[in-house]
Amino acid sequence: MEILRAEKVQKSYNELQVLRGIDLSVQQGEVLSVVGESGAGKSTLLHILGTLDAADAGQIVIAGKSVGSMKSKDLAGFRNQQIGFIFQFHNLLPEFTALENVCLPGLMSNSNDKAVFERGKQLLKKLGLTSRQDHKPSELSGGEQQRVAVARSLINNPSIVFADEPSGNLDSKTADELHRLFFDLRNELNQTFVIVTHNQSLAAMADRKIEIKDGVILT
């Protein structure tokens, strides 16, 4: 089943045309890697697909919904419920515990607090972090912090997770463990991932790899 479709997506910043008409389809349960040189438009595309930025032209459909026509408030709610994000610098809130960080998107969606915390505990258990759930980010290793960020991205059972250089700040061993985790989650939860990466090992592991150059997908 198609979970994401992008058609003729374009984006410019002043006179610089970054995306020149992107067409892309992603299936449910697929792990897609996006590669290309710095400045090719990878992160711009990821932010637009994830509704963090708006395209100048084109259409994006996620889980059957055309996101370009949504009002700002509706889009924010849709993003919270249907889209997960993992960034290179995990962006955990330092004053909250691992469990609290994981649960924040669920609590923001006005879900049942008890159910949200129970799911958060289950996700941390699945990621091997039960003993660390009450620790704050400063008390966690880089790999542990990134696994907390992965759990956070999954708390609302999103249709798709976008990851931007998720292992770029990790040592090779920890990065390899994180890469395997994505595929374990795909196999266990049928989770869909779109991952921008410079890591050739991760890119090669993906079900499909696309390369962006000069704002277009190479064929």
PLY file of the C-alpha trace (Angstrom):
ply
format ascii 1.0
element vertex 219
property float x
property float y
property float z
element edge 218
property int vertex1
property int vertex2
end_header
0.00 0.00 0.00
1.30 3.44 -0.92
1.88 5.54 2.20
3.45 8.61 0.55
3.30 10.15 -2.90
5.06 13.30 -4.05
4.38 14.76 -7.49
6.39 17.49 -9.22
7.62 19.01 -5.95
9.59 22.23 -6.43
11.32 24.52 -3.95
13.44 27.64 -4.34
15.13 30.01 -1.93
15.39 33.40 -3.60
17.13 32.69 -6.92
18.39 29.24 -5.89
16.20 26.40 -7.14
16.80 23.52 -4.71
14.16 21.01 -5.87
13.29 20.90 -9.56
10.28 18.61 -9.77
10.51 15.58 -7.48
8.29 12.56 -8.09
8.40 9.87 -5.39
6.28 7.01 -4.09
6.90 5.14 -0.81
5.13 1.93 0.20
4.03 0.97 3.71
6.76 -0.98 5.49
9.47 0.24 3.13
12.86 1.52 4.28
13.98 4.09 1.72
17.38 5.77 1.82
18.03 9.16 0.22
21.63 9.95 -0.70
23.47 12.70 -2.52
26.19 15.28 -2.05
25.80 18.14 0.42
23.58 20.80 -1.06
21.81 18.40 -3.41
18.43 19.02 -1.74
18.08 15.93 0.47
17.22 17.64 3.73
15.02 20.18 1.97
13.04 17.33 0.44
12.77 15.56 3.79
11.48 18.69 5.51
8.90 19.26 2.79
7.75 15.63 2.80
7.50 15.84 6.59
5.40 19.04 6.34
7.99 21.06 8.27
8.38 23.27 5.20
6.06 24.02 2.28
6.77 23.34 -1.38
6.48 26.12 -3.94
4.69 23.76 -6.31
3.61 20.14 -6.50
1.50 17.80 -4.40
2.26 15.60 -1.39
-0.12 12.89 -0.20
0.53 11.06 3.08
-1.74 8.25 4.30
-4.30 9.30 1.73
-4.35 12.97 2.77
-3.20 15.84 0.54
-1.17 17.91 3.00
-0.78 21.00 0.83
-4.43 21.95 1.18
-4.56 21.68 4.98
-4.92 24.69 7.25
-2.02 25.31 9.62
-3.77 23.99 12.74
-5.04 20.89 10.97
-1.61 20.25 9.48
0.05 20.47 12.91
-2.38 17.89 14.28
-1.87 15.63 11.27
1.91 15.89 11.62
1.75 14.97 15.28
-0.42 11.92 14.65
0.89 10.59 11.33
4.56 11.59 11.08
7.59 10.77 13.22
10.97 12.51 13.08
14.51 11.50 14.00
17.29 14.08 13.66
21.06 13.88 13.90
21.10 15.81 17.18
18.17 13.95 18.79
16.70 17.19 20.26
15.76 15.72 23.64
14.59 18.16 26.31
17.26 18.14 29.05
14.90 18.73 31.96
12.78 15.65 31.22
13.51 11.95 31.69
13.88 9.54 28.79
10.31 8.31 29.31
8.92 11.83 29.50
10.75 12.81 26.29
9.34 9.76 24.52
5.80 10.51 25.65
5.66 14.24 24.84
4.17 13.91 21.32
1.51 11.57 22.68
0.62 13.92 25.51
0.39 16.83 23.04
-2.21 14.92 21.03
-4.61 14.90 24.02
-4.43 11.13 24.30
-5.06 9.25 27.53
-2.00 10.02 29.66
-1.87 6.57 31.27
-2.03 4.84 27.88
0.67 7.13 26.47
3.08 6.37 29.32
2.37 2.65 29.02
3.20 2.74 25.30
6.30 4.77 26.06
7.50 2.13 28.51
6.81 -0.62 25.97
8.81 1.19 23.29
11.75 1.79 25.62
11.65 -1.88 26.59
11.69 -2.87 22.91
14.73 -0.63 22.43
16.53 -2.04 25.47
16.18 1.07 27.63
13.88 0.02 30.46
16.61 0.54 33.05
17.30 4.02 31.67
13.74 5.36 31.40
14.05 7.59 34.47
17.41 9.05 33.43
17.73 12.50 31.90
19.53 12.97 28.54
22.77 14.13 30.20
22.93 10.75 31.95
22.62 8.77 28.70
25.20 7.87 26.07
24.87 9.21 22.54
23.48 5.91 21.32
20.98 5.74 24.17
19.84 9.28 23.47
19.27 8.45 19.82
17.26 5.34 20.74
15.11 7.53 22.98
14.59 9.78 19.94
13.57 6.72 17.90
11.04 5.71 20.58
9.69 9.27 20.62
9.18 9.16 16.86
7.03 6.04 17.27
4.89 7.03 20.25
1.83 7.99 18.15
2.17 4.97 15.84
2.85 7.21 12.81
2.27 6.26 9.21
5.84 7.24 8.31
9.08 8.22 10.06
11.54 10.66 8.49
15.15 10.47 9.67
17.78 13.09 8.78
21.34 11.77 9.22
20.23 9.75 12.29
23.63 8.13 12.84
25.78 11.09 11.77
26.80 11.90 15.33
27.52 8.32 16.46
30.61 6.11 16.43
30.61 3.29 13.88
29.60 0.51 16.30
26.70 2.49 17.76
25.67 3.60 14.27
25.54 -0.01 13.09
23.32 -0.93 16.05
20.99 1.96 15.22
20.83 0.92 11.57
19.81 -2.64 12.51
17.19 -1.19 14.84
15.39 0.50 11.94
15.00 -2.82 10.17
13.95 -4.64 13.33
11.22 -2.04 13.80
10.15 -2.38 10.19
9.92 -6.15 10.57
8.09 -6.03 13.92
5.81 -3.03 13.39
5.67 -2.73 9.58
7.00 0.78 10.13
7.91 2.93 7.12
11.18 4.91 7.17
12.59 7.52 4.80
16.21 8.13 5.80
18.53 10.85 4.51
22.09 9.64 5.06
25.70 9.97 4.01
26.39 6.56 5.56
26.88 4.22 2.62
26.40 1.12 4.78
22.95 2.27 5.89
22.04 3.37 2.37
22.97 -0.05 1.00
20.88 -1.85 3.64
17.69 -0.06 2.62
15.00 -1.73 0.54
15.51 1.02 -2.02
18.01 3.84 -2.48
17.45 7.05 -4.40
20.07 9.67 -5.21
19.36 13.37 -5.50
21.60 15.57 -7.62
20.96 19.17 -8.55
17.43 19.00 -7.17
16.23 15.96 -9.11
16.16 12.21 -8.49
18.65 10.41 -10.69
17.15 7.54 -12.65
0 1
1 2
2 3
3 4
4 5
5 6
6 7
7 8
8 9
9 10
10 11
11 12
12 13
13 14
14 15
15 16
16 17
17 18
18 19
19 20
20 21
21 22
22 23
23 24
24 25
25 26
26 27
27 28
28 29
29 30
30 31
31 32
32 33
33 34
34 35
35 36
36 37
37 38
38 39
39 40
40 41
41 42
42 43
43 44
44 45
45 46
46 47
47 48
48 49
49 50
50 51
51 52
52 53
53 54
54 55
55 56
56 57
57 58
58 59
59 60
60 61
61 62
62 63
63 64
64 65
65 66
66 67
67 68
68 69
69 70
70 71
71 72
72 73
73 74
74 75
75 76
76 77
77 78
78 79
79 80
80 81
81 82
82 83
83 84
84 85
85 86
86 87
87 88
88 89
89 90
90 91
91 92
92 93
93 94
94 95
95 96
96 97
97 98
98 99
99 100
100 101
101 102
102 103
103 104
104 105
105 106
106 107
107 108
108 109
109 110
110 111
111 112
112 113
113 114
114 115
115 116
116 117
117 118
118 119
119 120
120 121
121 122
122 123
123 124
124 125
125 126
126 127
127 128
128 129
129 130
130 131
131 132
132 133
133 134
134 135
135 136
136 137
137 138
138 139
139 140
140 141
141 142
142 143
143 144
144 145
145 146
146 147
147 148
148 149
149 150
150 151
151 152
152 153
153 154
154 155
155 156
156 157
157 158
158 159
159 160
160 161
161 162
162 163
163 164
164 165
165 166
166 167
167 168
168 169
169 170
170 171
171 172
172 173
173 174
174 175
175 176
176 177
177 178
178 179
179 180
180 181
181 182
182 183
183 184
184 185
185 186
186 187
187 188
188 189
189 190
190 191
191 192
192 193
193 194
194 195
195 196
196 197
197 198
198 199
199 200
200 201
201 202
202 203
203 204
204 205
205 206
206 207
207 208
208 209
209 210
210 211
211 212
212 213
213 214
214 215
215 216
216 217
217 218
